[in-house]
Amino acid sequence: MFQGLFLLAAVLLFVPAFRRQVRTWIRTLPLPLWDSGRRAWLTKALILLAALAVFVALRTANHLLGDGYLYLRDLDAGILQSTQRAPLTFALIGLLHGASGVLWETAENTYRLYSYASGVLFVLLSFPVAGTIGTTPREKSIVLALLLSGGYLQLFFGYVETYALCMPGILLYLLLGLRVLESRMSILFPALFLSLLVNLHLALVLLFPSLLVLAHRSQRNRRTAAALLSFFPASAALFLWLTDVDLATHLSRLGGSHLLPLLSEPGFREPYRLFSLAHVLDFLNVQALAAPGAWMAMAMLDKRAVGHHIFLLTAAAFPLLFTFLANPEIGAFRDWDFLALPALPLTLWAASALLARVRDPNSAFHIVVLICGAAALHSLMWIGLNSSPTASEARYAHLMDGLTGHAASYGWETLGSHYYLHDKPLQELNAYKRALEANPENARHWGAVGITYNTMDKHEESIPYLRKALQINPDLPNIYLHLGMACANTGRMEEAREILQTFLKLSPKDPLAPRIREVLEDIDN
């Protein structure tokens, strides 16, 4: 039914009579969005509440994309991720989780709240950004419609990952930059904010070239540019130091498997070469998913648009180039969230260039109905799919069949964890076996298969897998526990005693330790 409605709406977009009816309907709406006064603020407040309601109603059902289940497992266990890539993000999530008290108890609720709050902030900032780029109420509405129809909005639908706050952060930086170009504030404000923004994710340092363009365009002063060159790195380094980031260690890890090979043969962690057809198609797919309106708008622009609004263009170009060079180690469709970071500045640039290209009000309206309507349908289909437990799970499993190497290893393990949480042991076992096929050197995969057999009461089948896991890595307490219990359940009491004693030596304070001591006493008796 949902797909039928989607196809019907898509067809109606190309019917002139339907577009004319939409135009009449929009004109009759009593929404003084761009006026000044109480009614305008009330309208914006209603839009914010409606956005929040949609975020919650269509929240992401599963957490298969990105590192969702990893983050949930760690935070529920009281482990706060210590990452060199997003120190401020994890600090904020840790504070939010710690402040939960009795209001919410799970890591899932913490991440969902972080996602919703980021979405509300994004919508709130969209109004002044649209008001800055557009000059008339019609133009402002076009920019707002493009901003609120992108696929990157998925990050705000209870999506469990760390990138949600990056989007309103980028939007605020771009707003500050636009204010500088209007001579309404000093360039030091966006410079200072960007140095703080880098702590949300170090990849946002790719916005720095746009800051240089801002310095050149706003004042054309060599002293200002020189001061900026020293001020930004100094303030960014200070913020990173305050968040306890070992920048030297992080920089030493750049390159290698984080970038795709140009000519050399792809390895276990690299799915393809940089200019391979598979990579180009993956890249274009993700960008079209994240910013459908921007790419449709660009199809209407000519080469003269390249010189339009250099600040916004630079803010989009360097992150876009980096995401093309970056290696989607867990698969492009799973890394879509990181690869979508350029979508926001790209959307704003495309909106600005489109407004400069189409000045006729009637033409502008027809264009915005087609572009924003198609983009909204596209994004709604994507968000709706991820809000369905069965559809999102089936899509993920289908796409996993095309992955190899590290992406397949990590992806099938994630799917196995998902099946475990939803009490589907047969699917869980199959997923872990697929992960093992992709990476037979991974002790964790051998252990996962063995543990799953154990939970299915197939103790004899579990023993070879658990032994192999310990052969690869003998420092896994959880594997000793399951192997010991499997041996006990199959009558290998002496072997079980020795293995369970090793478990107690490695994890004497484990919550299951008292129960294991009782088992050892029963074996001795």
Secondary structure as GFF3:
##gff-version 3
##sequence-region A 1 525
A	DSSP	alpha_helix	2	12	.	.	.	ID=ss1
A	DSSP	alpha_helix	16	28	.	.	.	ID=ss2
A	DSSP	alpha_helix	38	57	.	.	.	ID=ss3
A	DSSP	alpha_helix	68	76	.	.	.	ID=ss4
A	DSSP	alpha_helix	87	98	.	.	.	ID=ss5
A	DSSP	alpha_helix	107	133	.	.	.	ID=ss6
A	DSSP	alpha_helix	137	147	.	.	.	ID=ss7
A	DSSP	three_ten_helix	151	156	.	.	.	ID=ss8
A	DSSP	alpha_helix	166	181	.	.	.	ID=ss9
A	DSSP	alpha_helix	188	197	.	.	.	ID=ss10
A	DSSP	three_ten_helix	202	207	.	.	.	ID=ss11
A	DSSP	alpha_helix	208	218	.	.	.	ID=ss12
A	DSSP	alpha_helix	222	242	.	.	.	ID=ss13
A	DSSP	alpha_helix	247	252	.	.	.	ID=ss14
A	DSSP	three_ten_helix	256	258	.	.	.	ID=ss15
A	DSSP	alpha_helix	277	290	.	.	.	ID=ss16
A	DSSP	alpha_helix	292	298	.	.	.	ID=ss17
A	DSSP	three_ten_helix	303	307	.	.	.	ID=ss18
A	DSSP	alpha_helix	310	325	.	.	.	ID=ss19
A	DSSP	alpha_helix	336	339	.	.	.	ID=ss20
A	DSSP	alpha_helix	343	357	.	.	.	ID=ss21
A	DSSP	alpha_helix	361	387	.	.	.	ID=ss22
A	DSSP	alpha_helix	389	400	.	.	.	ID=ss23
A	DSSP	alpha_helix	405	421	.	.	.	ID=ss24
A	DSSP	alpha_helix	425	438	.	.	.	ID=ss25
A	DSSP	alpha_helix	443	455	.	.	.	ID=ss26
A	DSSP	alpha_helix	459	472	.	.	.	ID=ss27
A	DSSP	alpha_helix	477	489	.	.	.	ID=ss28
A	DSSP	alpha_helix	493	506	.	.	.	ID=ss29
A	DSSP	alpha_helix	513	524	.	.	.	ID=ss30
###
